């Protein structure tokens, strides 16, 4: 199947691809990871200057007014470069939660800052016992005057160590698992009562365990009605990592193919051996299967019907998980022992694919979600 870019998408792809080629050579990436923030602050600023942070933000918020399909080509390029900046946590998850909340005042306050790179946000919506259920919230919010006091714990919050503010889901009424009673709040990362324990995920991305103890926060949107906004943000993030995985799989396939052409054994390139050609063909087919299903997720991302949206996105996530495993394992095995070393980029690409398969629900979770839609 052929997928053609629009003129805007072609320009975005060229910009993002060139940035990855020029700034994300593998050794440079290692240095970014060693920075205090776990990524390049200068490069994040450059993203903002190039308009890559506001691709799908509305023009009144300093963005380009593009679609998720426009954003998808940028995400794919970032996958190819194995970029570690907090694009997913700030520009996809947090920005979409704000947009879906319907709170115009908070949107006008924060979305221009996100689109320009002037601020970064993290979305804390999963808890140690939630098992991917966004309605399973033990964090409590108690109203005091015009603000709320939050108490609870959030698990593996992406991008929180370097965020300026945190969006937090908390329960204002109802019991664990109820759809009603979930509210969304914003508070500074440095607010009193907020404790962050930094962690590094298997894919080298910075995250954190967040503990709240009577932390003052401001309500976003209508009290008790935030769960649909959280689900919309998570679905958008799932589609985003599917697009990122396409860039990773394509790069792994290209690197592996080149290795088969240049690695000699028994007097000839190992790519001449038919059994390895068959394995490479399987990896290429896995990438194309993933690309087809990612296109379905991209098309469904802005679907106003949450059931149809979640069904399509879960289907894509299942295929991305399977294809990522096929391509990642194949790349490691065809490279041989060197493929397992941290000195070669191949292992890092596979680690990211492994993390993506688990993020926002693993393959088994999304199979069950698809069946129950």
CORSUL-V363262 format. One record per backbone hydrogen bond with DSSP energy under -0.5 kcal/mol. CO is the residue of the C=O (numbers start at 1). NH is the residue of the N-H. If there is no record, write none. Layout:
# CORSUL-V363262
co	nh
CO	NH
CO	NH
This chain:
# CORSUL-V363262
co	nh
2	4
6	10
7	11
8	12
9	13
10	14
11	15
12	16
13	17
14	18
15	19
16	20
17	21
18	22
19	23
20	24
25	28
25	29
26	30
27	31
28	32
29	33
30	34
31	35
32	35
35	38
39	41
40	44
41	45
42	46
43	47
44	48
45	49
46	50
47	52
47	53
48	51
51	54
54	57
54	64
54	65
55	66
57	65
58	61
58	63
59	62
67	71
68	72
69	73
70	73
70	74
71	75
72	76
73	77
74	78
75	79
76	80
77	81
78	82
78	83
85	87
85	88
86	90
87	91
87	92
88	92
88	93
89	94
90	95
92	96
93	97
94	98
95	99
96	100
97	101
98	102
98	103
99	102
102	104
103	107
104	108
105	109
106	110
107	111
107	112
110	114
111	115
112	116
113	117
113	118
113	119
120	164
120	165
122	124
122	167
123	125
124	169
126	155
127	130
127	131
130	133
132	134
133	136
135	137
135	177
139	171
140	151
142	149
144	147
147	144
148	150
148	217
149	142
150	215
151	140
152	212
154	210
156	158
157	160
157	208
159	162
160	163
164	189
165	122
166	168
166	187
167	124
168	185
170	172
170	183
171	141
175	178
179	182
181	172
181	173
181	183
182	226
183	170
184	220
185	168
186	218
187	166
188	191
191	194
192	216
193	195
193	213
195	211
196	198
197	209
199	201
199	207
201	204
205	201
206	159
207	199
208	157
208	210
209	197
209	211
210	154
211	195
212	152
214	216
215	150
217	148
218	186
220	184
222	225
224	181
224	182
226	230
227	231
228	232
229	233
230	234
231	235
232	236
233	237
234	238
235	239
236	240
237	241
238	242
239	243
240	244
241	245
242	246
243	247
244	248
245	249
246	250
247	251
248	252
249	253
250	254
251	255
252	256
253	257
254	258
255	259
256	260
257	261
258	262
259	263
260	271
262	264
263	270
265	268
268	265
269	272
270	273
273	276
273	277
274	278
275	279
276	280
277	281
278	282
279	283
280	284
281	285
282	286
283	287
284	288
285	289
286	290
287	291
288	292
289	293
290	294
291	295
292	296
293	297
294	298
295	299
296	300
297	301
300	303
304	306
305	309
306	310
307	311
308	312
309	313
310	314
311	315
312	316
313	317
314	318
315	319
316	320
317	321
318	322
319	323
320	324
321	325
322	326
323	327
324	328
325	329
326	330
327	331
328	332
329	333
330	334
331	335
332	336
335	338
336	339
337	340
338	341
341	344
344	347
344	348
345	349
346	350
347	351
348	352
349	353
350	354
351	355
352	356
353	357
354	358
355	358
355	359
358	361
362	366
363	367
364	368
365	369
366	370
367	371
368	372
369	373
370	373
